[in-house]
Amino acid sequence: MQNITILGSTGSIGTSTLQVVSLHPEKFSVFALTAHKNTSKLFEQCLRYKPSYAVMSDEKSAEILAKQLKSQGLKTEVLSKEEDLQAVAAHPQVDTVMACIVGAAGLSSTLAAAQSGKRILLANKEALVMSGELLLQAVHENNALLLPVDSEHNAIFQCLPPNAKLGYRCESVKQIILTASGGAFRDWPLEQLTTATPAQACKHPNWTMGAKITVDSATMMNKGLEVIEASYLFRMPIDAISVILHPQSIIHSLVEYQDGSTLAQLGEPDMRVPISYVLNWPERIASGVKSLDLLAVKCLEFQPLCLTRYPCLDLAYQAFKVGGTAPTILNAANEVAVQLFLDEKICFTDIPKLISYVLERTTHKSAKNLDIIFEADVIAREKSFKWLDKNRKYAAFN
Ligand SMILES: NC(=O)c1ccc[n+]([C@@H]2O[C@H](COP(=O)([O-])OP(=O)(O)OC[C@H]3O[C@@H](n4cnc5c(N)ncnc54)[C@H](OP(=O)(O)O)[C@@H]3O)[C@@H](O)[C@H]2O)c1
């Protein structure tokens, strides 16, 4: 029986994780659930899974949840501080931590899980982008186990030899090929992109996901973050990681070996598949997802990627090549830009402009420790709002 903490249980990955967990009550029990503000969903989840702890990072929401749970006679203890998130990730009774908070907010608790030697199911790619070396070092030094949830990295992990270890290079691998659906605006004329609305950007052609990652898919920043994530997880130089368009999202990624063989992992675009894989790795369990019907799929298409359409991908490559805190700066600027777009304060095509401005004007340092990383994150967010102030009168929605 694995005792699990789900960091970000009310989100898309968190909800899918609980669906898989529900299929295997003999294998998993829920120790702690966490959210930011979604009191009603966390309340429902607490009623159903009866965790020992529930953490809401928003204090007011935590107070409301505590009252609701008390009125139902539930013993779940409600907490709300940043340290509490880390505590439920590092708790001695916890075996497994699903790290699926969105954005930089997930870094400290993911790191706490690594420092306490947990089995970490990593969906929060931003943590790895910001602090790849520190996180992998914490995993190795504390005998933790890191397993990738992101469908592409999970696919690559499935295609590697069984003895391959994350954070180490597999010498027989020549190249990693990440597939990308192209996001919501793949087929839009470039000149129309300035008119793209948040609702349109949040309609992914194949996947159902949270708002931030869906916009990241439309800009292709998601793939940029994934290239960085892949470079850390599989210790591949960035030039040996390529991206191709695959509109159907059936092949989740590929590994090309030195001998000319290429292995791919295929499946329905449903995150319960990679989630179930990491939950019970190395044994496979039912995920609740139907098997792939190749006759219904009929054909699989591939296209080269056009960087003019997706400038964010190039920005991610550049930031990773610069190294140090540059990926943190990229990530922070992107988080602000995506939120501004979702709030209709800037237009879709402003996203790469804002990120590029912040990357050019923020000094990067060696990412030696968390203080330096968080300082870069704060400075980049401030610079992002400076860009907004300068450009507000030109922004499409104002
Ligand atoms: N969705 C996918 O299919 C998918 C696939 C691969 C990787 N990922 C990665 O998985 C992570 C989660 O994605 P998602 O789509 O599940 O996101 P999501 O649906 O937006 O859920 C995010 C979760 O994080 C919580 N949260 C938000 N802000 C927070 C904060 N400041 N402090 C603490 N908790 C906070 C949310 O709580 P509230 O509900 O209360 O706001 C929610 O539980 C991301 O890093 C994403 O890149 C997602």
The ligand as an ORCA input file, in Angstrom:
! r2SCAN-3c Opt
* xyz 0 1
  N      -2.789     18.872    -17.523
  C      -2.006     18.072    -18.195
  O      -2.458     17.253    -19.005
  C      -0.502     18.118    -17.986
  C       0.323     17.304    -18.765
  C       1.689     17.309    -18.528
  C       2.224     18.138    -17.544
  N       1.402     18.934    -16.813
  C       1.998     19.806    -15.794
  O       1.368     19.514    -14.550
  C       1.244     20.705    -13.767
  C      -0.231     20.899    -13.424
  O      -0.960     21.109    -14.609
  P      -2.558     21.093    -14.611
  O      -2.956     21.190    -16.026
  O      -3.054     19.964    -13.779
  O      -2.852     22.498    -13.895
  P      -4.227     23.018    -13.275
  O      -5.364     22.225    -13.791
  O      -4.231     24.483    -13.454
  O      -4.056     22.669    -11.696
  C      -3.066     23.283    -10.943
  C      -3.114     22.830     -9.501
  O      -2.171     23.631     -8.760
  C      -2.861     24.370     -7.728
  N      -2.245     25.690     -7.617
  C      -2.351     26.730     -8.488
  N      -1.656     27.796     -8.041
  C      -1.103     27.429     -6.869
  C      -0.297     28.093     -5.897
  N       0.085     29.378     -6.056
  N       0.077     27.416     -4.785
  C      -0.303     26.126     -4.603
  N      -1.078     25.445     -5.472
  C      -1.469     26.083     -6.590
  C      -4.297     24.452     -8.210
  O      -5.189     24.711     -7.134
  P      -6.625     25.448     -7.424
  O      -7.427     24.434     -8.200
  O      -7.168     25.701     -6.066
  O      -6.312     26.677     -8.209
  C      -4.467     23.059     -8.826
  O      -4.656     22.114     -7.816
  C       1.836     21.832    -14.627
  O       3.165     22.025    -14.266
  C       1.750     21.288    -16.045
  O       2.743     21.828    -16.890
  C       0.061     18.944    -17.009
*
